[in-house]
Amino acid sequence: MANPGALMAAEIAEQPEAWRRLLTESREQIQVAALRIADYQPRFVLFVARGTSDHAALYAKYLTEIVHQLPAGLVSPSTMTTYGARPDLRQTLMIGVSQSGGSPDLIQSLQVARDCGALTLAVTNQPSSPLAEAAELDVDILAGEERAVAATKSYTTQLLALYLLLDAVRGGDGSAMAGLPDQASKIIDDNDHFVRLAERYRFASRLVSTGRGYSYPTAREAALKLMETSYLSAQAFSGADLLHGPLAMIDRQVPVLATINGGSGGEAMRPVLSRLRDLGADVCCVGAADAVKAASAGYALPGEIAEEVSPLLEIIPFQLLSLHLAIARGSDPDAPRGLAKVTETL
Amino acid sequence: MANPGALMAAEIAEQPEAWRRLLTESREQIQVAALRIADYQPRFVLFVARGTSDHAALYAKYLTEIVHQLPAGLVSPSTMTTYGARPDLRQTLMIGVSQSGGSPDLIQSLQVARDCGALTLAVTNQPSSPLAEAAELDVDILAGEERAVAATKSYTTQLLALYLLLDAVRGGDGSAMAGLPDQASKIIDDNDHFVRLAERYRFASRLVSTGRGYSYPTAREAALKLMETSYLSAQAFSGADLLHGPLAMIDRQVPVLATINGGSGGEAMRPVLSRLRDLGADVCCVGAADAVKAASAGYALPGEIAEEVSPLLEIIPFQLLSLHLAIARGSDPDAPRGLAKVTETL
């Protein structure tokens, strides 16, 4: 490990460019998929994904429920694979999300869904993958080859592709996204901030990550990155669920990572922050500047981002923290123990 | 704390009796609700719940997807409260699950769902609660007053009520459940086994809980009980998701609790157990006798239980482990720090 984390660092840094590519080169494929979806008029939207891609799917579930006002669900793949369910999926849009497009359980889930009457769509980084071939429609996230085991650029391009797709179904042109690549570059330029922040958690063995609404997927993905690269126990809870039990395990030795966006989800986190303060918890806050100022540590994001696109930026500070924490702890985030890049589950 | 855990121990022990009560006294209310649902012919089923009740909802989601062959989802309550979504919920059954029936966000979610065209149903331990009043239909889990902060008898009676309800929609009479109360009594009689098992985890600070399919809700609920009562970091993953990243954090110092049922979900866990064995992980297995025998520790359940009802029995060993681990660690599981019995989130 001559240069630990070199791949992960390079792919984190590639994100602004990858987003620009997707914003300019994906218009046609997204337009084709969006028109077909609008024509199909789904009444229900299901997502199927695992790991990091499942967090992108969770983000898209919030967009579907809030912006499209459609009921949505995350499918447990085992119901269609292990248990052989053949549900009635007429008027249902089923979206599979996977970087590799190669996981057998997701491929089978989309095949079954298609047989059961669903309109199927694959969001992958491999347009010739079996998942893309199993689906009627596919959207290529155009992230370029991802070599690091910890997914970074494929996650944010999944978020962006799902946003653009769902926006296009409603006739939007993705204009809310135009300024984001430059804002991402500014965060990445603050790299040294995260080298220092990582020092703070050098000896932590467990932590909690929390957020609400659109920022809850960020809290989940932040926890997964830290587990994958730094081998600590990182648990994610929505702010509301945190108050229903897990709060008991938080004390001054269990740091909390809180994602506080500038919108309604961030506002709904304020009572959670106040409970954490009462407990004397150490809180590292990413997001709204005033919340960062009141926290033990953190990183403020620009105030003017629309809440529904903020997850693209919010995760970058946690990607950088995971990278530098792994290095500070003497491990190589490009070679996490026990993990392979493509995970095949049945 | 004269007698730490006395309330929790008493309520764990009450479960067989509470199940018998529900099996005999709930027939009429369940029949009324089931007939209305069958008549309504839902195309989608949504669940809304938090904490322990969310794990009961997840179990019911598996039943819905596998047995009823209907697409299902777990609603993020914030979409209807914080974000004010008003989705099109015609032909949708929305089930709220809550012990107290008092959490404002769940009440508001059911009210909104009813306004948006859904058939609404509340499953609570309080038939006069605001949640039960907000819903068109309600099912009382008849658990009797629950005084311990860590929910035990309300969880398994929620599982049972949801099973009976969904079974009745298909014309069933719940007969698969008849032998379960006696089987639960046998587990509870083995109390001393769990006193000894708790010694094994006396100094663990974090652990991982895993299962697949019908046993995944058990893995989630086991982790929550341990967090609430014993203040350790307990993370739950479906067996498949565990292989997508979190496996990296498992070593010989991070014990794994595995729930291996006797059906397809347990079968799908076998490759996960084999990966854990390769890593030299310490595995405590609850469920299938052969898997328990091959594990580092555990508890075998009777082999003849149908997989879809096994979650009722599977959780009891973990309830007893949580109780005795908390006591062994010098805390009182009846008074977990930082928690109240009814959690109100908006």
HADDOCK unambig.tbl for C-alpha pairs under 7 A between the chains (distance, minus, plus):
assign (segid A and resid 50 and name CA) (segid B and resid 241 and name CA) 6.18 0.50 0.50
assign (segid A and resid 51 and name CA) (segid B and resid 241 and name CA) 5.98 0.50 0.50
assign (segid A and resid 51 and name CA) (segid B and resid 244 and name CA) 5.39 0.50 0.50
assign (segid A and resid 51 and name CA) (segid B and resid 245 and name CA) 6.87 0.50 0.50
assign (segid A and resid 65 and name CA) (segid B and resid 79 and name CA) 6.54 0.50 0.50
assign (segid A and resid 65 and name CA) (segid B and resid 85 and name CA) 6.78 0.50 0.50
assign (segid A and resid 65 and name CA) (segid B and resid 87 and name CA) 6.91 0.50 0.50
assign (segid A and resid 66 and name CA) (segid B and resid 79 and name CA) 5.80 0.50 0.50
assign (segid A and resid 66 and name CA) (segid B and resid 83 and name CA) 6.65 0.50 0.50
assign (segid A and resid 66 and name CA) (segid B and resid 85 and name CA) 5.06 0.50 0.50
assign (segid A and resid 69 and name CA) (segid B and resid 85 and name CA) 6.02 0.50 0.50
assign (segid A and resid 69 and name CA) (segid B and resid 86 and name CA) 5.99 0.50 0.50
assign (segid A and resid 69 and name CA) (segid B and resid 87 and name CA) 4.04 0.50 0.50
assign (segid A and resid 69 and name CA) (segid B and resid 88 and name CA) 6.48 0.50 0.50
assign (segid A and resid 70 and name CA) (segid B and resid 87 and name CA) 5.10 0.50 0.50
assign (segid A and resid 70 and name CA) (segid B and resid 88 and name CA) 6.00 0.50 0.50
assign (segid A and resid 71 and name CA) (segid B and resid 87 and name CA) 6.42 0.50 0.50
assign (segid A and resid 72 and name CA) (segid B and resid 73 and name CA) 6.16 0.50 0.50
assign (segid A and resid 73 and name CA) (segid B and resid 72 and name CA) 6.18 0.50 0.50
assign (segid A and resid 73 and name CA) (segid B and resid 73 and name CA) 3.90 0.50 0.50
assign (segid A and resid 73 and name CA) (segid B and resid 74 and name CA) 6.24 0.50 0.50
assign (segid A and resid 74 and name CA) (segid B and resid 73 and name CA) 6.26 0.50 0.50
assign (segid A and resid 78 and name CA) (segid B and resid 213 and name CA) 6.10 0.50 0.50
assign (segid A and resid 79 and name CA) (segid B and resid 62 and name CA) 6.99 0.50 0.50
assign (segid A and resid 79 and name CA) (segid B and resid 65 and name CA) 6.54 0.50 0.50
assign (segid A and resid 79 and name CA) (segid B and resid 66 and name CA) 5.81 0.50 0.50
assign (segid A and resid 82 and name CA) (segid B and resid 264 and name CA) 6.15 0.50 0.50
assign (segid A and resid 82 and name CA) (segid B and resid 265 and name CA) 6.98 0.50 0.50
assign (segid A and resid 83 and name CA) (segid B and resid 66 and name CA) 6.66 0.50 0.50
assign (segid A and resid 83 and name CA) (segid B and resid 264 and name CA) 6.72 0.50 0.50
assign (segid A and resid 85 and name CA) (segid B and resid 65 and name CA) 6.78 0.50 0.50
assign (segid A and resid 85 and name CA) (segid B and resid 66 and name CA) 5.06 0.50 0.50
assign (segid A and resid 85 and name CA) (segid B and resid 69 and name CA) 6.05 0.50 0.50
assign (segid A and resid 86 and name CA) (segid B and resid 69 and name CA) 6.00 0.50 0.50
assign (segid A and resid 87 and name CA) (segid B and resid 65 and name CA) 6.88 0.50 0.50
assign (segid A and resid 87 and name CA) (segid B and resid 69 and name CA) 4.01 0.50 0.50
assign (segid A and resid 87 and name CA) (segid B and resid 70 and name CA) 5.09 0.50 0.50
assign (segid A and resid 87 and name CA) (segid B and resid 71 and name CA) 6.41 0.50 0.50
assign (segid A and resid 88 and name CA) (segid B and resid 69 and name CA) 6.45 0.50 0.50
assign (segid A and resid 88 and name CA) (segid B and resid 70 and name CA) 5.97 0.50 0.50
assign (segid A and resid 213 and name CA) (segid B and resid 78 and name CA) 6.10 0.50 0.50
assign (segid A and resid 224 and name CA) (segid B and resid 245 and name CA) 7.00 0.50 0.50
assign (segid A and resid 224 and name CA) (segid B and resid 246 and name CA) 6.86 0.50 0.50
assign (segid A and resid 227 and name CA) (segid B and resid 246 and name CA) 5.85 0.50 0.50
assign (segid A and resid 227 and name CA) (segid B and resid 248 and name CA) 6.89 0.50 0.50
assign (segid A and resid 227 and name CA) (segid B and resid 249 and name CA) 5.87 0.50 0.50
assign (segid A and resid 228 and name CA) (segid B and resid 245 and name CA) 5.33 0.50 0.50
assign (segid A and resid 228 and name CA) (segid B and resid 246 and name CA) 5.87 0.50 0.50
assign (segid A and resid 228 and name CA) (segid B and resid 248 and name CA) 5.53 0.50 0.50
assign (segid A and resid 228 and name CA) (segid B and resid 249 and name CA) 6.77 0.50 0.50
assign (segid A and resid 231 and name CA) (segid B and resid 248 and name CA) 6.07 0.50 0.50
assign (segid A and resid 231 and name CA) (segid B and resid 249 and name CA) 4.07 0.50 0.50
assign (segid A and resid 232 and name CA) (segid B and resid 249 and name CA) 6.11 0.50 0.50
assign (segid A and resid 233 and name CA) (segid B and resid 249 and name CA) 6.94 0.50 0.50
assign (segid A and resid 235 and name CA) (segid B and resid 235 and name CA) 6.54 0.50 0.50
assign (segid A and resid 240 and name CA) (segid B and resid 345 and name CA) 5.99 0.50 0.50
assign (segid A and resid 241 and name CA) (segid B and resid 50 and name CA) 6.18 0.50 0.50
assign (segid A and resid 241 and name CA) (segid B and resid 51 and name CA) 5.99 0.50 0.50
assign (segid A and resid 243 and name CA) (segid B and resid 343 and name CA) 6.84 0.50 0.50
assign (segid A and resid 244 and name CA) (segid B and resid 51 and name CA) 5.41 0.50 0.50
assign (segid A and resid 244 and name CA) (segid B and resid 343 and name CA) 5.95 0.50 0.50
assign (segid A and resid 245 and name CA) (segid B and resid 51 and name CA) 6.89 0.50 0.50
assign (segid A and resid 245 and name CA) (segid B and resid 228 and name CA) 5.35 0.50 0.50
assign (segid A and resid 245 and name CA) (segid B and resid 339 and name CA) 6.44 0.50 0.50
assign (segid A and resid 246 and name CA) (segid B and resid 224 and name CA) 6.85 0.50 0.50
assign (segid A and resid 246 and name CA) (segid B and resid 227 and name CA) 5.84 0.50 0.50
assign (segid A and resid 246 and name CA) (segid B and resid 228 and name CA) 5.85 0.50 0.50
assign (segid A and resid 247 and name CA) (segid B and resid 338 and name CA) 6.39 0.50 0.50
assign (segid A and resid 248 and name CA) (segid B and resid 227 and name CA) 6.90 0.50 0.50
assign (segid A and resid 248 and name CA) (segid B and resid 228 and name CA) 5.54 0.50 0.50
assign (segid A and resid 248 and name CA) (segid B and resid 231 and name CA) 6.09 0.50 0.50
assign (segid A and resid 248 and name CA) (segid B and resid 336 and name CA) 6.29 0.50 0.50
assign (segid A and resid 248 and name CA) (segid B and resid 337 and name CA) 5.36 0.50 0.50
assign (segid A and resid 248 and name CA) (segid B and resid 338 and name CA) 5.31 0.50 0.50
assign (segid A and resid 248 and name CA) (segid B and resid 339 and name CA) 6.34 0.50 0.50
assign (segid A and resid 249 and name CA) (segid B and resid 227 and name CA) 5.87 0.50 0.50
assign (segid A and resid 249 and name CA) (segid B and resid 228 and name CA) 6.76 0.50 0.50
assign (segid A and resid 249 and name CA) (segid B and resid 231 and name CA) 4.09 0.50 0.50
assign (segid A and resid 249 and name CA) (segid B and resid 232 and name CA) 6.10 0.50 0.50
assign (segid A and resid 249 and name CA) (segid B and resid 233 and name CA) 6.96 0.50 0.50
assign (segid A and resid 264 and name CA) (segid B and resid 82 and name CA) 6.15 0.50 0.50
assign (segid A and resid 264 and name CA) (segid B and resid 83 and name CA) 6.72 0.50 0.50
assign (segid A and resid 265 and name CA) (segid B and resid 82 and name CA) 6.97 0.50 0.50
assign (segid A and resid 336 and name CA) (segid B and resid 248 and name CA) 6.31 0.50 0.50
assign (segid A and resid 337 and name CA) (segid B and resid 248 and name CA) 5.37 0.50 0.50
assign (segid A and resid 338 and name CA) (segid B and resid 247 and name CA) 6.38 0.50 0.50
assign (segid A and resid 338 and name CA) (segid B and resid 248 and name CA) 5.32 0.50 0.50
assign (segid A and resid 339 and name CA) (segid B and resid 245 and name CA) 6.46 0.50 0.50
assign (segid A and resid 339 and name CA) (segid B and resid 248 and name CA) 6.32 0.50 0.50
assign (segid A and resid 343 and name CA) (segid B and resid 243 and name CA) 6.84 0.50 0.50
assign (segid A and resid 343 and name CA) (segid B and resid 244 and name CA) 5.95 0.50 0.50
assign (segid A and resid 345 and name CA) (segid B and resid 240 and name CA) 5.97 0.50 0.50
